[in-house]
Amino acid sequence: MAGNKYDHFPWSHVVGFAFSIILTLFAIWIAFYTDLSVSAIVWSIIGLAIVQAGIQLFMFMHVREGEGQTQVATMFYSAGVGVIIVIGTIWVIRSIMSMPM
């Protein structure tokens, strides 16, 4: 079908995948082969994870498509749920670790 928007090679997916692999390898290099402090390594990996999440949102999740307000609201809702899950998990694990055995 000529003229179909789906008949081209998905270069954005390939580029996004390559960037994701590069960022992952860079995080591994930081963790294993640098003399940074533990907190610097953790913050570096968190920063790289945020960049990688942004790349995946734009390259794979098609954030730029669809209705603008719906996409933004859904992203904020999802980020809120993710933060609640992470904080709740840390809270539960710390509570369990502080229990007397």
C-alpha positions as CSV (number, residue, x, y, z in Angstrom):
1,M,0.0,0.0,0.0
2,A,1.8,3.1,-1.2
3,G,1.3,6.2,0.9
4,N,0.5,4.4,4.1
5,K,2.1,5.9,7.2
6,Y,3.1,2.4,8.4
7,D,5.2,1.4,5.3
8,H,8.4,3.1,6.4
9,F,11.3,1.8,8.5
10,P,10.9,2.8,12.2
11,W,14.1,4.8,12.5
12,S,12.9,6.5,15.7
13,H,12.5,3.1,17.4
14,V,16.0,2.1,16.3
15,V,17.5,5.4,17.5
16,G,15.6,5.1,20.8
17,F,16.8,1.6,21.4
18,A,20.4,2.5,20.6
19,F,20.2,5.4,23.1
20,S,18.7,3.2,25.7
21,I,21.5,0.6,25.3
22,I,24.2,3.3,25.4
23,L,22.7,4.8,28.6
24,T,22.4,1.4,30.2
25,L,26.1,0.6,29.4
26,F,27.1,4.0,30.7
27,A,25.3,3.3,34.0
28,I,27.1,-0.1,34.3
29,W,30.4,1.6,33.6
30,I,29.8,4.2,36.2
31,A,28.8,1.5,38.8
32,F,31.7,-0.9,38.1
33,Y,34.6,1.1,36.8
34,T,34.6,4.5,38.5
35,D,35.9,5.6,41.9
36,L,32.9,7.7,42.7
37,S,31.3,7.5,46.1
38,V,28.2,5.3,46.5
39,S,25.9,8.2,46.7
40,A,27.4,9.8,43.6
41,I,27.0,6.5,41.7
42,V,23.3,6.2,42.9
43,W,22.5,9.7,41.9
44,S,24.2,9.2,38.5
45,I,22.2,6.1,37.8
46,I,19.0,7.8,38.9
47,G,19.8,10.7,36.5
48,L,20.5,8.3,33.6
49,A,17.3,6.4,34.4
50,I,15.3,9.6,34.2
51,V,16.9,10.5,30.8
52,Q,16.2,6.9,29.6
53,A,12.6,7.1,30.7
54,G,12.2,10.4,28.7
55,I,13.8,8.8,25.6
56,Q,11.4,5.8,25.9
57,L,8.4,8.1,26.4
58,F,9.1,10.0,23.2
59,M,10.6,7.2,21.0
60,F,8.4,4.2,22.0
61,M,5.3,5.5,23.8
62,H,4.4,8.1,21.2
63,V,3.9,10.9,23.7
64,R,3.7,13.5,21.0
65,E,0.7,11.8,19.4
66,G,-2.9,12.1,20.5
67,E,-4.8,14.8,22.5
68,G,-2.3,16.9,24.4
69,Q,-4.2,17.4,27.6
70,T,-5.1,13.7,28.0
71,Q,-1.5,12.7,27.4
72,V,-0.1,15.1,30.0
73,A,-2.7,14.2,32.6
74,T,-2.0,10.5,32.1
75,M,1.7,11.0,32.4
76,F,1.3,12.9,35.7
77,Y,-1.1,10.3,37.0
78,S,1.3,7.5,36.1
79,A,4.3,9.4,37.6
80,G,2.3,9.9,40.8
81,V,1.3,6.2,41.0
82,G,5.0,5.3,40.4
83,V,6.2,7.6,43.2
84,I,3.6,6.2,45.6
85,I,4.6,2.7,44.8
86,V,8.3,3.4,45.3
87,I,7.8,5.3,48.6
88,G,5.3,2.7,49.9
89,T,7.7,-0.1,49.1
90,I,10.6,1.7,50.9
91,W,8.3,2.4,53.9
92,V,7.2,-1.2,54.2
93,I,10.7,-2.6,53.8
94,R,12.1,-0.2,56.4
95,S,9.2,-1.1,58.8
96,I,9.9,-4.8,58.4
97,M,13.6,-4.3,58.8
98,S,13.1,-2.5,62.1
99,M,10.8,-5.2,63.6
100,P,12.4,-7.1,66.5
101,M,13.0,-10.8,65.7
